[in-house]
Amino acid sequence: MDNSKINKIIMENPIVEMDGDEMTRVLWQVIKDELIYPFVELNTEYYDLGLPHRDETDDQVTIDAAHAIKRLRVGVKCATITPNAQRVEEYKLKKMWKSPNGTIRSILDGAVFRAPILTSRISPVVRTWKKPITIARHAYGDVYGGVEHRVTGPGRAELHLSCENGEEIRKTIFDFEGPGVLQCQHNTDKSISSFARSCFEYAISTKQDMWFSTKDTISKQYDQTFKLLFQEIFDREYKLKFDELGINYFYTLIDDAAARVIRSEGGFLWACKNYDGDVMSDLLSAAFGSLAMMTSVLVSPDGDFEYEAAHGTITRHYYRYLKGEKTSSNPVATIFAWSGALRKRGEFDGNKALMAFADRLDFACLKTLDDGIMTGDLAPLCSGGGGGGGSSGGGGDIQTVDYIRFIEAIRDRI
């Protein structure tokens, strides 16, 4: 390709670019080199959220990146490592740093919307699903903002609240007779209400039914607060709009929702608390095709947007990459994160050329898959896939390629 003959699209304002870890960091650079730089004069404010740099800055770089999104309104993030004890040893870290996604979501608040990327080549594992299911995940609190303590011996654990009016509230959590563990979670009415409104607005914009699920029968204060605030806001602000569009909102327990979703045809928005949404989005993405075929966008109450892939850093492939082996790592969700951020930047700036390029990039990804060229995670999901059989939709042979050849095929179709 002769890049000198291409009039590149100009970006007037930057987006926040957050680099990441391991194999997705490798994919990140190849995507920019092959699919963006040849067509766009990319304008980003760069933050290295790779684990070594987070450790060097005592995780201040993550906080700075989140505030940059609030300032520039659009960000795109590579997958990052949330370290456990093994990672602390592997990377010789100062401490076990918190999830960068959790930090960013706590600062931005709002909701995370995750939806599968569908291709005609792959049918969902659940045969009744005919339409995509979008997960709305609360982006604040729960275990991601929790305070934990390892109890080493006998003692009484108490919940102690010092109110501004001078009232002191104490409740016994548990009388430990030996070692154990404690975790304290919190949330706010403001954040829950913002989440509810984001979900109702999304359902209206997409004209989809909306489900919401918690476990208020067990959590009679924490989860019930979610249930009551959702219902109050719906009845007061959204019921008439839903009725006009002929769409429905209903609440059910999380275990009932999990059973119902398997029997559904899809085509609805499923709102979940933070941890529930984390789990269910991975389950749905795998059932629709692959963890690497799930979009994720964080929408703040102020209208700021952060785009990322819903999957992790593909560690197993990274270790093979370090040995010089070729890997068939799927970059589609990461590409869609870039296209989503570029499209939103174009919308904010009135840059139609940038918006059109983002659409072409998405189309080129899907066209590559529809043409039977795909990575190793997807090929077995096509009937007869993996190197020569037919497919579940569209016919023709399946060609399994490594990530370089896959990205080159996408570039050719742009």
N, C-alpha and C positions, 0 to 999 in steps of 0.2 A: 504494500500500500504506500503510495506517495503522499505523505502527510502535508507536504508543502502545497499541494493543490487544493487542500480543504480549507475553507474559510471557517475558522473555529468560532464557536459561540462564546460571546463575552458574558461573564458574570459580573454585574456591577457591585453586588454585595456578597460577602463571604458566608459560608456555612461553617459550623464548628465540626472539625474532623478529629475523631478520637480513635487513635490506633490501638491495637490490641495485642494478643498473645498467640504464640505457637502457630499452628497451620493456618488459622484464619488471618494472622498477620501476613503470612506469605501470600495468601489469596488476595488480601487487601491491596498489596502493591501491584500484583499482576493485573487485577481489575482496573486499577488506575492507569497503568501503562498501556494496556491493550484496548480498553473500552471507553475511557474517558479522555485522557490526554490528547489522543488523536483528533477529537471532535470538539472539545470544550477547553477554553482557557480557565482551568479550574482555579477557583478562588476560595481558599479555606483558611481558617484559623486553627492551627494544628496543636493537638495535645497528645502526648505519648502516654497512654494508659496501660502500656505493657507493665507486667508485674515488677520487673527490676526498677523501672523509673518511678512507679508508685512507691516502692520501698525507699528509694533515694529521697523522695520529696515528702516522706511521711504521709503519703496519700493526699497531699495538698493539691496535686495536679488534678485529681478527680473532682475535688470541690471547685477548683478554678474552671474546669471544663463545664460543669453544671451551670455555674453563673454566667459563663460565656453563652450558653444556649438561651438563658433568660435575656441576655443582651441582644443576640443576633437572631433569635427566634427559631432557628433551624439547626439541627445537629445530626450527624451520622456517626454511628459507633460500631467499631469492630468488636468481635467477641473477646472477652477477657477472662482471666483466671480468678476465681474466688478461692483463696488458698485455704487448705486444711493443714493438719499437722505434717503430712507427708510433703506438701508443697513448701512449707516453711523450711524443712530440712533441705529439700532439693534446690531451692533458690537462695538459701542462707538468709532468710528474711529477718528483719528486726522483730516482727510480731505477725500474728495471724490477722492480716488486714480484712476489713469487711468487704462485702460484695460491692464493686464499683457501681453496678446497676442499682443496688439498693440505695447507695449514697445519692446518686443522681436523681432517682425517683423521689427520695425524701425531700430533696431541694426543690424539684419541679412540681411535685404533687400530681394530681390528675389521674389519668387512666391509661393503661396499656391495651391496645387493640391488636389482637393477633388473628390472622386469617390464613388459611392454606392457599398455596399457589397451585392451581389445577392445570393439568395437561390432559389432552385427549388420549394419551398413551397409557395412562394409569387410572384404574378404577379404584375407589376407596375399598379398604378392607371390609368395612361394614356395608353390606350389599344394599341396605335400605337408603343409604345416604345418596341423594341426588343433587344437593346444593351445598355450598361451603358453609361451615359453621364458624362464626367469629367469636373468639374469646375476648371478653373485656376483663382485664385484670386490674384491681385496685393497686395503685402504685405507691402506697404509703403504709407504713406501720406493720403490724403483725410481727412475725418472727424476724423480719428484715430490719426492724428497728428495736428489736428486743434487747433486754439486759439479762445476762445469764450469770450463774454462779455455780461452781462445783462445790457441793457440800461434802466436807471431809469427815464429819462426825456428828454425834447427836446435837440437836439444837432446835429452837423454834423459829420458823420462817413466818414473817408478818408482812402484810401490806400496810404501809404507813403513808398517809396523805396529809400534808400540812396545807390547809386552805388559807387563802389570803384574808378571809374574815376571822381568822384565828382558830377556827374549828380544827380539831385533830381527829383523824379517822384511822383506826387500827383494826385490821382483821387478821386472824390467824390463817395462814395458808396451809401449814403442815407442821406437825411435830416429828422431826426426824429422830429415829432411834439409831441411825447409822449413816454411812455415806449415801449421797444421792445427788440430785441436780435440780436447779431452779431456773425458771425462765419467766420474765415479766414482759408482757406485751402491752401496747397502748394504741389508741387511735383517737381521732378528734371528730366532733360533729361536723366541723367545717370541711375536713378532708372527705369524710363519707358523703356529705351532701354534694361536694364538687364531683365526686365519682359518680353519684347517681345522675346528676344532670348531664355529665359527659355521655353516659350510657344512653339515657333517654334521647338526647340530641342525635347520637349516632344512629339509633334505631329509626328515628324519624327521617334522617337524611338518606338512609338505605331502604326505608319502607320495609323493615323486618320486624317480626315478633321479637320480644325480649324476655328472657328468663333471668331470674336472680335466685341464687341459692346460698344458704348458710346452714348452720346447725343450731338454731335457736332453742330447740328442745333440750339441748345439753348446755349450751352457753346462754344462760337466761338473761344476762346483762350485756356482754360484749356483742355476741352475734345478734341478739334481739334488737340492739340499737341500730345495727345495719338494716334489719328488716323494717323497723318502724320508720326510720328516716326515708328509706326508699319509697315506702307506701305513702307517707305524708306528701312527699314532693311529687310523686306521680299523681295523686288525687287532686292536688292543688294546682299543679302547673302543666301537666301533660296528658291527663286522661282525655280531654276533649280533642286534642291533636291526634292521639292514637285512634280514637273513635272515628274521626274524619278520614283517616287513612286506612281504616279497616285492619289495623294491626293490634296485637294484644300484648299485655304485660302480665306475667304471673310469677308468684313466689312459690318455691318449694324447697324442701330440705336437700342438702347437697347429695346425699346418697340416692334419693328419689330422682334427682336431676340426672345423675350418672346413669341410672337405669333407663330413664326416659330417652336420653340422647341416643342410646344404642338402637332404640326402636323408631327413631324419628327419620324424616326425610332430609333433615338439615335445613339450611336457609334461614337461620335465626341468629340473634346475638345472645350469648350466654355470659352474664355478668357474674364474676366470682371475686371473693376476697383475694388478698395478695398471694398467699401460699396456695390456695385452691387453684387460682388462675395459672400459677407457675406449673403445677402438676398437670392440670387438664389441657393446657395448650400443647405440652409435649406429647400427651397421649393422642390428642386429635391430629397433630401434625404427622405422627407416625402412622396413624390409621388412614389418613388421606394420601400418604405417599412416603414422606421422609421428613426427618427433623430439619433438614436443610431446605425444605419447601414450605416455610412458614414465615410470613411477614410479621413485623412487630413495630408499632409506632406508639410512643408515649406522647399523649396530648395533655398539656397543663391547663389549668383553669384560665390562664392568661393568653392561651392560644399559641403556646410554644410547642415545637414538635421535635422529637428525637427519634430517628429511625435506626433500626438495628436488625440483625438476624436473631431468630428466637433460639438458636442452638449455641453450643459451646465452642471451644477452641480446637476441636478435632485432635485431641492429644495423641491418640494412637497413630494417626497418619503423620503427625509431626515427628515422632520418633523414627518412623520409616524414612521420612524426608531427610532427616539429619544423617541417615546412613547412605544417602544418595539414591534411594529407591524412588521410583515413580509412584504417585498416589492418585487415585481417582476420587479426589475430594470434591464435593458438590458446592459450587459457589453461588447458586441461584439466589438464596435468601439474602446473601450479602450484596449481590448485584441489585436486588430489588430495594435494599436499604439505601443504596446510593441513588437509584432512580427516584425513590420516594422523596429523598431530601432535595435533589435537584429540581424535581417537579414543584415541591412546596416553595422553594426559593424563587422559582419562576413565577408562581402564583402571587407571592408577596410583592415581587418587583415588577410584575406585568411583563415578564420576559417570555413571550410566546415561543421563541426559538428553543429556549432551555426546556420548557414544558414539552414541546414536541420531541426533543431529543430523548427525554426520559421515557416517553411513550414508545419511541422506536427501540430503545434499549430493552424494555420489557417485552415488546413484541419479538425482538430478535432472540431473546432467551427462550420464549415459548415456541417459536418457530424451530429452533434447534432441537428442542425436545420432541416436537411433533414430527420432525424429520428423522427421528430415531437415533439421534446422537445424544448420548447421556452418560452420566457417571455411574460408577459401580453400585451405588446404593439404590439407584432407580431401575437399572436394567432388570434385576430379578423380579421386580413388581409387574413387569409387562409379561403377558403370557408368552412363554417360549423365549423370554428375554435372556440377556447375558451374552449374546454374540451371534444370533442367527435366526431365531424364531420369529413368529408373528408377534403382535402386540394386542393389548386389550382394547385398543381403539385406534384405527387408522391403518393397520396392516403394515407390511414391509418388514425388513430386517432391523434389528436393534444393533447399534454399534457402540460398544462400551469403550470409553476413552479416558485418558488421564485429564487432570484439571487444565493443563496447558492447552491441549488440543480442543477441549470443550470450550474454553474461553476464546480460542482462535476461531472456532466455528461460529460463535456468537458474533464476533467482530466482523466476520465475512458477511453476516446477514444484516448488520447495521447498514 
